Each structure stands twice: as C-alpha cells, then as structure tokens.
Amino acid sequence: MDVTQVIPSRAGARQAIPLRERGRVRDRVREFARDPVGMFRRSLTELPFDYPPKVIIIADIMTFVIGVAATVQRHAYFPTALPLVAVLLLFVSVPAFCLLGVVPNPATLGVCGMAAAALFLLQPVSTDVAPFVLVIIVGEVAAIASVRVGVAVAIGAVAELVAFDMVGHVLWSADNERFEGMPMYSIGVVLGLMCGLMLQYQRRFLYQERHYQDMRAAHAAEEERRRIAREVHDVIAHSLSITLLHLTAARHALETDRDVDEAVEALVDAERLGRQAMADIRRTVGLLDKRPSKLVPEPSVGDIDDLVGDFVRAGLDVRYRCTDDLSPVSAAVGLALYRIGQESLANVVKHAPGATASVVLAVDDATAALTVTNTLPGGLPAQRGHGMGLSGMWQRTELLGGRLTAGPSEDGWSVRAEFPLATTKSWVSCPLPGLLADAAAALPPIGSRPRNILREGA
C-alpha cells in the first residue's frame, strides 16, 4: 500500500456546513459575542483537517507571536498601518470561518501569508523576524495539502525572499549595507515544508496502522470462527456417529433377538452421549458470547481411551493401543490428537460401515503420533472426502507444526498425525509407520459387538 495515497479522515468529524444551512451571519455573530471561546472550540472540531485541535492552536499562537514581534520591530515606522494590516491578513481565516463558515484552504492560507510577509518586508528592520511568517505558513500548507501544492507554496515563499533581497528591502545593517540573511530564511522555509510533510505523513501512517490493526482483528476473528466451527463439527460428527450406532444396535436387538434389556442399554448410552454432545456444543458456542462462561477442561490425549470406549460400546470393531508415557504431551497437542482421532473414527462409521479399525498412539521424547487405520469392506473405493472433517484435521496439524497424512493404505484407509514435542529437536526419519502398522495387524481381532477395549502392555 502506498502511504501517500492514504486519505485520513477523523472518525466523527463533521464537515463544514454551508452558510445557508447553519443560520444567518447575524446569529453567528451573536453566538460568537456570547461565547467566543466555546464557539472557537466548536469551530475547530468542524475543520476537515485531521489534526488534533492543540496542533492547530499551537500553530496559530506561533503565528500570532511572530506577527506581534514583527510589528513591534517596526515601531519606528508608526503611524503607518502596514504591520497591523499584515497581522490581520495572517488571521483573516479565523473570523471568516467562525462567522461565515468559510473553511481555510491552502490557497487562501498561502496567499494571505505571503501578502502579510510582503507588507512586513516593505518596512525593513535589522534582524527581522517577519520572514519566519513564511516558515509557519509553508508548514501549515504542507500539512493539509498535497505534496505538489506544498512544494509550490514553498517555492513561492523563497522567490518572494529572493525578490526582496534583490531590491534591497531585506535585512539592512547599520551602515546601510546588506548582509547574507536570505539563505538562512530560505533554509527555514524548506524546514517548514519538511515539518508539514512529516505531520501529514505521520497522520497517514497512523491511519494505515489502524487499517492494518482492523485487518488483523478481522483475521483473528475469522480464525476464531473457524476454530469454533471445527470444534462444533467434531463434536456433532462424533456424537451423531456413536448415537446412530447405538440406535442401530437397539433396533437390531429388538428385531432379531427381542432383547429389550440390550436395546434399553444401547438407548441409554445414546441418550448419555447426546446430552454430553449438547453440553460440549453449548460450551463451544458460549465462546462467542461476551459474558464469561463456565470453564470446562478441553479433552486431552488421556481421554482417547474413553473416546475409543464410546465407539466400542456403540458396536464399532476397533482396537486401541498405547504403551507410552503421555506426560510429555502438551494440552494443545493432546486436544489436537483427541479431535483427529475423534474425526477419524467418525469417518469410519460414516464412510465404512462394518469396517474394523485400529488406533495406535505412540509418544517419545520428540514426537507424539496417532495412527488410525480401518478396512474397506465390500470393496468400497478409497476416495478422499471433500468435507470439513479432513480440512479441519489439516488445519489443526498445521497450526501446531505437525504432519498429517491421510489416504489409502494396504488394508484400507489410514490417517496419521505426528506432532513435535520439543522445538529444539528436529524431525528424523524412522520406520515407525511400518512398525505401528505391523503392531496393529498383530493385535487379536474382536467380535462385531465388543464390550471392552483391548490394551497391550498398558
């Protein structure tokens, strides 16, 4: 973004209202006579220039001080009124704006300032301060106008100084000889131009930074919405998958065996999981509320055991193995592993009904890896899904600097998520995937309606 093209605008600033809409001049004069300070402050807030009122007041005070000092220096020329007329020209924009609603613009400020300086210089004095009027005026114009206009006014001011120096009306010494003062004042005009440009660029950079902050806030809000969407999706997919398995088991028990007790047991589990899912959804959606919600711990890597148990009780043929210490796994990595395992098993129920699955969790000093594999019964095609589940797993893995592989394997479908546990240690290649697959294949099979989880080496 080119900062020179940023147009600042003060939030809540009011534009100058035309005279016909703001009342008659007489009413404004009465208001100014009744409360001049209050009306001056209100007029400052109506200026279209995006600067704090203090900056404008300080510039006016400095102009007034220089004008008064230049007038006092010319006391020997009294009773001529040229210095007084010059001071009036310097401040003609103030009553014009307060009483008539005429907004100061670079043209009027530049012309009036250069005319006032010319009137001062028509009466030369020693060590004159009048040329500093041009420094203030050039700075003001550069602060509110474009760079071209500011440079043009600065060139005009320097040309005015050069013209008066050439005709001998600037800085006369006691012996009526001129001395080199014009270069000093010209440099002062250039410095005034630079100060005005710095003020303008400062405000523009400020608004550019505010724009970037708004963009970052919007991006953070979008990421938070995505995170909540992933959480809600994982909770719903998991709960519905297991609930459907329980309902299928209950229907099967009633249709085939007339086993009411087994059907009731399956319905009770489905009800429990449904209530748990509703509580999780309320907690996740509660993150969008501004009010503080009850803090509930997020699932961790230690809850994968219970997660697999829910699927086992629902009738999914799944084996789970974990022989390592889970203490090195952080809360963030543990939540990611839990959600990935949850989504993977839910996909098995959804896309491969009747399949057998295995869940293997391996943790060492450097990495934590979760591998979920399942068969594809009935010759189901091994196709990648295009829903939210797989993309959500990819996002979780990338946020934590891990690796995720999902696709067809030798026996069906495999999902593997691997996360680093120590940032100081680099990834190393090892035959861990093959070992885990062999270990999963070596586990004894479980019936179609398992009731317990088999753990080896626990």
Stockholm file with secondary structure:
# STOCKHOLM 1.0

chainA/1-458         MDVTQVIPSRAGARQAIPLRERGRVRDRVREFARDPVGMFRRSLTELPFDYPPKVIIIADIMTFVIGVAATVQRHAYFPTALPLVAVLLLFVSVPAFCLLGVVPNPATLGVCGMAAAALFLLQPVSTDVAPFVLVIIVGEVAAIASVRVGVAVAIGAVAELVAFDMVGHVLWSADNERFEGMPMYSIGVVLGLMCGLMLQYQRRFLYQERHYQDMRAAHAAEEERRRIAREVHDVIAHSLSITLLHLTAARHALETDRDVDEAVEALVDAERLGRQAMADIRRTVGLLDKRPSKLVPEPSVGDIDDLVGDFVRAGLDVRYRCTDDLSPVSAAVGLALYRIGQESLANVVKHAPGATASVVLAVDDATAALTVTNTLPGGLPAQRGHGMGLSGMWQRTELLGGRLTAGPSEDGWSVRAEFPLATTKSWVSCPLPGLLADAAAALPPIGSRPRNILREGA
#=GR chainA/1-458 SS CCGGGCCCCCTTCCCCCCHHHHCCHHHHHHHHHHCHHHHHHHHHHTCSSCSCHHHHHHHHHHHHHHHHHHHHHTGGGTTCCHHHHHHHHHTTHHHHHHHHCCCCCHHHHHHHHHHHHHHHHTSCCTTCCTTHHHHHHHHHHHHHSCHHHHHHHHHHHHHHHHHHHHTTCSCBCTTSCBCSCHHHHHHHHHHHHHHHHHHHHHHHHHHHHHHHHHHHHHHHHHHHHHHHHHHHHHHHHHHHHHHHHHHHHHHHIIIIICCHHHHHHHHHHHHHHHHHHHHHHHHHHGGGSSSCCCCCCCCCGGGHHHHHHHHHHTTCEEEEEECSCCTTSCHHHHHHHHHHHHHHHHHHHHHSTTCEEEEEEEECSSEEEEEEEEECGGGCCCCCCCSHHHHHHHHHHHHTTCEEEEEECSSEEEEEEEEESCTTSCCCCCSHHHHHHHHHHHSCCCCSSCCSCCCSCC
#=GC SS_cons         CCGGGCCCCCTTCCCCCCHHHHCCHHHHHHHHHHCHHHHHHHHHHTCSSCSCHHHHHHHHHHHHHHHHHHHHHTGGGTTCCHHHHHHHHHTTHHHHHHHHCCCCCHHHHHHHHHHHHHHHHTSCCTTCCTTHHHHHHHHHHHHHSCHHHHHHHHHHHHHHHHHHHHTTCSCBCTTSCBCSCHHHHHHHHHHHHHHHHHHHHHHHHHHHHHHHHHHHHHHHHHHHHHHHHHHHHHHHHHHHHHHHHHHHHHHHIIIIICCHHHHHHHHHHHHHHHHHHHHHHHHHHGGGSSSCCCCCCCCCGGGHHHHHHHHHHTTCEEEEEECSCCTTSCHHHHHHHHHHHHHHHHHHHHHSTTCEEEEEEEECSSEEEEEEEEECGGGCCCCCCCSHHHHHHHHHHHHTTCEEEEEECSSEEEEEEEEESCTTSCCCCCSHHHHHHHHHHHSCCCCSSCCSCCCSCC
//
